[in-house]
Amino acid sequence: MSDGAATTPNAPASSGRGEQIAADLLKDDFGWALGVILRRYSKAVGEALGDVPGGARGYQVIASASQNLATNQGALGAQLGIDRTVLTYLIDDLEDAGLVARQPDPSDRRSRRVIATEAGRTLWQDRRNALTAAEAEILSVLGGEQPAFKELLQRVATHADRLDPLHNACQVVEKLTEPRGGRRRRRAS
């Protein structure tokens, strides 16, 4: 990494002194850095997964099913932090699109395994490549430091997850969309 002053992304080449001062103040702002990286990565993910039923969640289900990471539908929900009711609808959509199939679990007939179809495995591979390219674009500024950065980031993420484990991704979205001051108001019938 260079020792030069930090600049804000997409800043005009002739940026004024005020913008440079702001960039210097933000260079040590952890939240700003995470926000900028997340904004760019989220945009790339949206572009890569926009037509996948369920978007990023649908992709995660297909990825897990393609790699046989979960033994059954319940384990898949726990692995991905998706509420079982939401997961059922998501799998229905993916199944309707021909990307996954449900099969009886040989060890427990009451349980279902989610298996990627050939189309699902092809989509997973294609989108995985697109996401890898987006990641490479964002991290390209690091050059040979990418592996070390990713290792450190993974350690921080694992530590943060231990401090505040995610049990249900739906609860995170609800909390983020909840108006300030408490619960959402219910509509009057």
RAWO-V778650 format. One record per residue. RES is the residue in one letter. NEAR is the number of other C-alpha atoms within 12 Angstrom. D_FIRST is the distance of its C-alpha to the first C-alpha in whole Angstrom. Layout:
# RAWO-V778650
<<RES;NEAR;D_FIRST> <RES;NEAR;D_FIRST>>
This chain:
# RAWO-V778650
<<M;14;0> <S;9;4> <D;7;7> <G;10;9> <A;17;11> <A;21;11> <T;27;13> <T;24;16> <P;20;16> <N;12;19> <A;16;19> <P;12;22> <A;12;20> <S;11;23> <S;16;22> <G;14;24> <R;14;23> <G;14;24> <E;21;21> <Q;22;19> <I;16;20> <A;20;20> <A;24;16> <D;17;16> <L;18;18> <L;22;17> <K;22;13> <D;15;15> <D;15;17> <F;12;17> <G;13;20> <W;18;18> <A;20;15> <L;17;17> <G;14;20> <V;20;18> <I;21;17> <L;18;20> <R;17;22> <R;23;20> <Y;26;21> <S;22;24> <K;19;25> <A;25;24> <V;28;26> <G;23;29> <E;18;29> <A;27;29> <L;28;31> <G;18;33> <D;17;37> <V;33;36> <P;28;39> <G;27;38> <G;22;34> <A;30;31> <R;32;34> <G;38;36> <Y;38;33> <Q;38;33> <V;48;37> <I;46;37> <A;34;34> <S;31;35> <A;38;39> <S;28;37> <Q;20;36> <N;23;39> <L;23;37> <A;26;40> <T;26;43> <N;30;45> <Q;40;44> <G;25;44> <A;25;42> <L;34;40> <G;36;40> <A;23;39> <Q;28;36> <L;31;35> <G;26;36> <I;32;38> <D;27;42> <R;23;44> <T;16;46> <V;23;43> <L;32;42> <T;23;46> <Y;21;46> <L;33;42> <I;39;44> <D;23;47> <D;24;45> <L;35;43> <E;29;46> <D;17;48> <A;23;45> <G;23;45> <L;33;42> <V;37;43> <A;30;47> <R;25;48> <Q;22;50> <P;17;52> <D;19;51> <P;12;53> <S;12;53> <D;13;54> <R;12;56> <R;13;55> <S;18;51> <R;24;49> <R;31;46> <V;38;44> <I;34;43> <A;35;41> <T;26;43> <E;18;43> <A;21;42> <G;34;39> <R;27;38> <T;20;37> <L;32;36> <W;32;33> <Q;22;32> <D;20;32> <R;30;30> <R;25;28> <N;17;26> <A;21;26> <L;26;24> <T;20;22> <A;18;21> <A;24;20> <E;25;18> <A;21;16> <E;18;16> <I;23;14> <L;22;12> <S;17;11> <V;14;8> <L;17;7> <G;15;9> <G;13;10> <E;14;9> <Q;19;11> <P;15;14> <A;14;13> <F;18;12> <K;17;15> <E;13;17> <L;14;16> <L;15;16> <Q;14;20> <R;14;21> <V;14;20> <A;16;22> <T;15;25> <H;13;25> <A;13;25> <D;13;28> <R;12;30> <L;10;30> <D;12;31> <P;18;32> <L;22;33> <H;18;37> <N;22;37> <A;23;35> <C;21;38> <Q;17;38> <V;17;34> <V;15;35> <E;14;38> <K;16;37> <L;14;34> <T;14;37> <E;15;40> <P;12;40> <R;10;40> <G;9;43> <G;11;43> <R;12;45> <R;13;45> <R;10;49> <R;7;51> <R;5;53> <A;4;56> <S;3;59>>
